[in-house]
Amino acid sequence: MSLSAEAFPPAPARVRRHIVFRVIVAAIALLLIVGFGVWQSILTPWVSFADTTDHGWTRTPELHRTADTVSAAVMGAVGAAGIVLAVLPRRRSALTAWFVAMVAAMGITSVVSSVIQGHDLIDAAIFAVGWLALLVVPTVLLAPDRRSLPAGGVASEDRPRGPLLAALRALVVAGALIAVGAIVWRLAGGVIESPREDDVVGFVLFGLAFALGGAQCLRARESWRTLAILLAAVTAYTVVAGVSLALG
């Protein structure tokens, strides 16, 4: 096969690849929103839910509402990104790269979560490898702009300016501080209820979502405005949820 044929596959092949890509990202969104119960946990700041997950220790949900809220925000945002990509997959390389990075981060940090909670490391590693192989790799290989993903997406002439530029820079810094701060806090012995709690993972993913997403927007990758709107929605949710939790 010639280079030109490989770079520009026949239209039917592109169509089939895009269809499969849509199915995969929609399935990931469904897994996060329904399978992991984000449709319910997103209401954690206002509604108390019984914890039905086997953590390997007795967990008091009321003590972890903040951690559960940020985890729900992250998974909800990634799920929303998956829905957008399932409907409009083309010319969304910034959103695709962020989506792939966050799904991969979830799989990798699941090992850390399992180790913290005292679960079997081998089982956790197998799960993480399966997660990456079944969800991340196919998404990358089938993405419409897959060749640009290692660089974060296709460069756009439209760039953030003025107050938006300042806001995105603040978002990157805040995200990095949250992620690093959570790690330092945990390494220093910080816990909410038990040394076996994995709340730190949720905070790290939360910070990472803002840091990576903001960086994508600052680099002006294609569809960065869509990603910026998503990050703004998560920020608004976080502020409202934070106020609600603070007021009890």
Disulfide bonds with the S-S distance in Angstrom:
none
